[in-house]
Amino acid sequence: MGRLTASLGRLSTTTGEAGGSMERLDLQQSDVRGHIEEVLARTRHTGGVILGHAAMVVLQSVPWALHVYLRGPVEARVRQAATTYGIDEETAARRLKRTDAARLEYARRVYGVRVEDPALYHLVLDTTALRLDACVELIVRAATDRARDARSTRGTERRSER
C-alpha cells in the first residue's frame, strides 16, 4: 500500500500529464488508498478480479490474490486484437506497441520490476494459444484453489496464536 501511494507523485512521468500540487497528491493518495481498501474488503468475502498495471506488485501480500500474466507472441496478439476490436492489424500493432511500452515503463519506474518476470506471477498463460473459455477455466480453478489455501492457512495461524 505504501509503495502504491508513494508512486502517485511519480505518476506524471509515466502518463505524460502535468503533475499537481502537493495538496492534490495528498488527496489522491488518500482517495486511492480508500478505494483499494474498499475493493480488498469486498473481494475478501465475494471474490473478484482486479485488473491494473502492476497489480501483481501492489497486491503481492494479499494471501488470496492470484497473479496471472496473460501473454502471447506479438504477431498473434496483434491478430487477436484486430479481430476482437474490429480494427486493422496496423492499428492493432500500434496500439499494442504503445500499451506494452507503457506497461513495461510504468512497472519499471514506479515499482522497479520487469512485468515479464515470471516470479511475479502464480500463473502465466499464452492467451493466443488457448481458447478464451479455457483460459477462464484455468484462472477460475487456480483462483479457487488459492483462496481455499489462504482460508486454511488463516485458520492454522489463528489456532497457533492461541
C-alpha positions as a printed Julia matrix, in Angstrom:
162×3 Matrix{Float64}:
   0.0     0.0     0.0
   2.83    2.37    0.85
   4.52    1.78   -2.49
   1.28    2.47   -4.33
   0.63    5.77   -2.62
   4.27    6.81   -2.81
   4.16    6.2    -6.54
   1.42    8.75   -7.14
   3.96   11.55   -7.05
   5.77    9.94   -9.97
   2.61    9.32  -11.98
   3.16   12.25  -14.33
   6.4    10.71  -15.6
   4.54    7.71  -16.97
   1.35    9.34  -18.18
   2.91   12.43  -19.74
   0.41   14.63  -17.91
   1.43   17.52  -15.75
   1.65   16.82  -12.03
  -0.48   18.66   -9.45
   0.25   20.39   -6.18
   1.31   18.51   -3.04
  -2.16   19.02   -1.55
  -3.74   17.44   -4.62
  -1.33   14.47   -4.42
  -2.2    14.0    -0.74
  -5.9    13.91   -1.65
  -5.21   11.47   -4.49
  -3.19    9.22   -2.19
  -5.95    9.19    0.38
  -8.58    8.55   -2.28
  -6.61    5.72   -3.91
  -5.88    4.11   -0.55
  -9.57    4.27    0.38
 -10.63    2.71   -2.94
  -8.08   -0.1    -2.68
  -9.05   -0.91    0.91
 -12.73   -0.92   -0.04
 -12.16   -3.24   -3.01
  -9.98   -5.59   -0.98
 -12.55   -5.75    1.83
 -15.3    -6.59   -0.67
 -13.27   -9.21   -2.55
 -12.29  -10.92    0.7
 -15.9   -12.11    1.02
 -17.22  -12.17   -2.53
 -14.15  -12.71   -4.69
 -13.37  -10.64   -7.73
 -10.91   -9.72  -10.42
  -8.67   -6.7   -10.11
  -7.01   -5.57  -13.31
  -4.36   -2.93  -13.4
  -0.81   -2.13  -14.14
   1.47   -3.65  -11.53
  -1.4    -5.19   -9.54
   0.89   -8.2    -9.05
   3.17   -5.92   -7.0
   0.51   -3.84   -5.25
  -1.35   -6.98   -4.12
   1.68   -9.2    -3.52
   0.99   -9.53    0.21
  -2.7   -10.39   -0.19
  -2.77  -14.12    0.56
  -5.84  -14.93   -1.55
  -4.76  -12.91   -4.6
  -3.87  -14.88   -7.71
  -1.42  -13.11  -10.01
  -1.88  -14.05  -13.66
   0.22  -12.89  -16.61
  -1.6   -13.07  -19.93
   0.83  -13.12  -22.82
   1.5   -14.44  -26.28
   3.65  -13.82  -29.35
   3.31  -10.25  -30.61
   2.1   -11.26  -34.08
  -0.62  -13.49  -32.62
  -1.69  -10.8   -30.15
  -1.93   -8.27  -33.0
  -4.2   -10.61  -34.98
  -6.26  -11.35  -31.89
  -6.68   -7.63  -31.06
  -7.62   -6.78  -34.65
 -10.32   -9.46  -34.63
 -11.58   -8.64  -31.13
 -11.81   -4.87  -31.66
 -12.72   -4.91  -35.36
  -9.69   -2.87  -36.4
  -6.99   -3.38  -38.99
  -3.76   -5.11  -37.98
  -1.67   -1.96  -38.45
  -3.8    -0.07  -35.93
  -3.78   -3.06  -33.58
   0.03   -3.28  -33.81
   0.44    0.42  -33.0
  -1.9     0.19  -30.0
  -0.26   -2.99  -28.75
   3.21   -1.49  -29.03
   2.13    1.66  -27.18
   0.27   -0.26  -24.46
   3.08   -2.76  -23.91
   5.69    0.0   -23.7
   3.61    1.98  -21.2
   3.03   -1.1   -19.03
   6.7    -2.03  -19.03
   7.85    1.51  -18.29
   5.29    2.06  -15.53
   6.21   -1.12  -13.66
   9.93   -0.42  -14.07
   9.81    3.21  -12.95
   7.27    3.0   -10.18
   7.96   -0.44   -8.72
  11.37   -1.38  -10.08
  10.1    -4.65  -11.59
  10.05   -6.25  -15.02
   6.48   -7.08  -15.99
   7.69  -10.18  -17.85
   9.36  -11.67  -14.76
   7.53  -14.98  -14.19
   8.49  -14.88  -10.5
   5.84  -12.16  -10.03
   3.01  -14.49  -11.05
   1.36  -17.67   -9.94
   0.11  -18.45  -13.44
   1.34  -17.44  -16.92
  -0.99  -18.09  -19.87
  -0.49  -17.7   -23.59
  -3.95  -16.4   -24.48
  -3.24  -16.74  -28.18
  -2.6   -20.49  -27.9
  -5.64  -21.33  -25.78
  -9.33  -20.63  -26.29
 -10.73  -17.83  -24.12
 -13.05  -20.2   -22.25
 -10.09  -22.48  -21.46
  -8.13  -19.5   -20.07
 -11.1   -18.51  -17.93
 -11.49  -22.06  -16.59
  -7.8   -22.26  -15.68
  -7.87  -18.9   -13.92
 -11.08  -19.67  -12.0
  -9.7   -23.04  -10.87
  -6.37  -21.54   -9.77
  -8.09  -18.63   -8.0
 -10.44  -21.02   -6.19
  -7.51  -23.14   -5.03
  -5.52  -20.08   -3.94
  -8.46  -18.69   -1.95
  -9.08  -22.08   -0.34
  -5.39  -22.34    0.6
  -5.42  -18.82    2.07
  -8.51  -19.63    4.19
  -6.99  -22.85    5.51
  -3.71  -21.07    6.32
  -5.57  -18.31    8.2
  -7.31  -20.96   10.28
  -3.96  -22.6    11.07
  -2.4   -19.28   12.02
  -5.31  -18.45   14.33
  -5.06  -21.84   16.07
  -1.29  -21.47   16.55
  -1.73  -17.97   18.07
  -3.88  -19.37   20.91
